[in-house]
Amino acid sequence: MLLLVLLYFGSQYAQDSIIPMPETRWDMLKYDSRNIFMSIGHSYTRPLYWKGEQWADFGATVLGTGAAYLFDDGTSEYFRSIKEDVPEVIRDYGFEYGSPANNYLITGGVYAVGLVIKNEKLRRTGVLLIASASSAGLLQQILKSAVGRARPLSGKSKDTYRPFWNGDREFHSFPSGHAILAMTNAHAIAKQFKSPWIKGGIYTLGSIPAISRLWEGKHWLSDIVMGVAISVFTVESIDRYLDKKYNEKYNDRSKNLSWNLNFGPGQIGLAVQF
C-alpha cells in the first residue's frame, strides 16, 4: 500500500480548478461523504439507463458466467487438490485481503491520508474505493441470500440451491464476496496508472483472493467470474459519476478495460486487456 501511495504521488500534475472544492477538512469530509452515498445510489440506478452497448456487456457477462458454470466441477476439484501445495503466506493473504474488515481498513486509510494532506486526487480515490466496495458488497449479500447456492465444501453439487437463504452459510456461494472486494480495489487503483506492468501487478494481487476461494472450497468458478464482472461494472459506473464531482480525472476514457474467458481442451483462462 505504501508503494502504491508513493507511485500515486509521483504521477500527479498541476491542474486548474474547474469544480469548486471545499477548503477545510470538515467541509471536505462532508462533501466526500455525500458523494459516497450518492455514488452508491447512482450505481444501482444505472441499469435503468443502459443502452445497446451496456446490454451487450451484460449479455456477455451472463454467457461468460454460464460458460464457467460448465467447468465448475473440474476447476473446483483441481484447485482443492492443490491447496496444500500453495504457500501458507499466499493462502493467508488470499483470505485476509478479501475480508470486509480489512478491506475497509485499507480503503478508509487511503481516504484518511488524502483528507489529512488535503489531496483531492487521493480523496477521490478513497471515495471511489469506499463507494464501490459498499455498493458491490451490498449487492453480493442480496444475491447470495436470494440465490442460495451450495458451496463446494458443503459436499453438494453445483446445481444445489436453496433460494432466499435461510441462515445456513453453506448455501451462500453465488457470487464470491472476496472476489468482489479484492477486484473492486484492484480495478479502482489500477485505473490511476498508465503502465501496463503496474496495472498487471495490481490485478495479479487482486486476483489472489478470488482464486483462493477455489482452493478453499468456498466458491465455484462461476461465482468468481460473476464477482469480477460486478466489480468492474460497479467501479466504472461510480468513476464516471465522480468525474462530475472532482477536478481530478485520472481515468482514460479512450482505453477501457476488457476481459474475456478463454476455453480450450484441458484449459481455462481469463484474459484481461487494458
Stockholm file with secondary structure:
# STOCKHOLM 1.0

chainA/1-274         MLLLVLLYFGSQYAQDSIIPMPETRWDMLKYDSRNIFMSIGHSYTRPLYWKGEQWADFGATVLGTGAAYLFDDGTSEYFRSIKEDVPEVIRDYGFEYGSPANNYLITGGVYAVGLVIKNEKLRRTGVLLIASASSAGLLQQILKSAVGRARPLSGKSKDTYRPFWNGDREFHSFPSGHAILAMTNAHAIAKQFKSPWIKGGIYTLGSIPAISRLWEGKHWLSDIVMGVAISVFTVESIDRYLDKKYNEKYNDRSKNLSWNLNFGPGQIGLAVQF
#=GR chainA/1-274 SS CHHHHHHHHHTCCCCCCCSCCCCSHHHHHHHHHHHHHHHHHHHHHGGGGCCHHHHHHHHHHHHHHHHHHHTHHHHHHHHHHTGGGSCHHHHHHHHHHTSHHHHHHHHHHHHHHHHHTTCHHHHHHHHHHHHHHHHHHHHHHHHHHHHCBCCGGGTSCTTCBCSSCCSCGGGCCSSCHHHHHHHHHHHHHHTTCCCHHHHHHHHHHHHHHHHHHHHTTSCCHHHHHHHHHHHHHHHHHHHHHHTTTCSCCCCCTTSCCEEEEEEETTEEEEEEEC
#=GC SS_cons         CHHHHHHHHHTCCCCCCCSCCCCSHHHHHHHHHHHHHHHHHHHHHGGGGCCHHHHHHHHHHHHHHHHHHHTHHHHHHHHHHTGGGSCHHHHHHHHHHTSHHHHHHHHHHHHHHHHHTTCHHHHHHHHHHHHHHHHHHHHHHHHHHHHCBCCGGGTSCTTCBCSSCCSCGGGCCSSCHHHHHHHHHHHHHHTTCCCHHHHHHHHHHHHHHHHHHHHTTSCCHHHHHHHHHHHHHHHHHHHHHHTTTCSCCCCCTTSCCEEEEEEETTEEEEEEEC
//
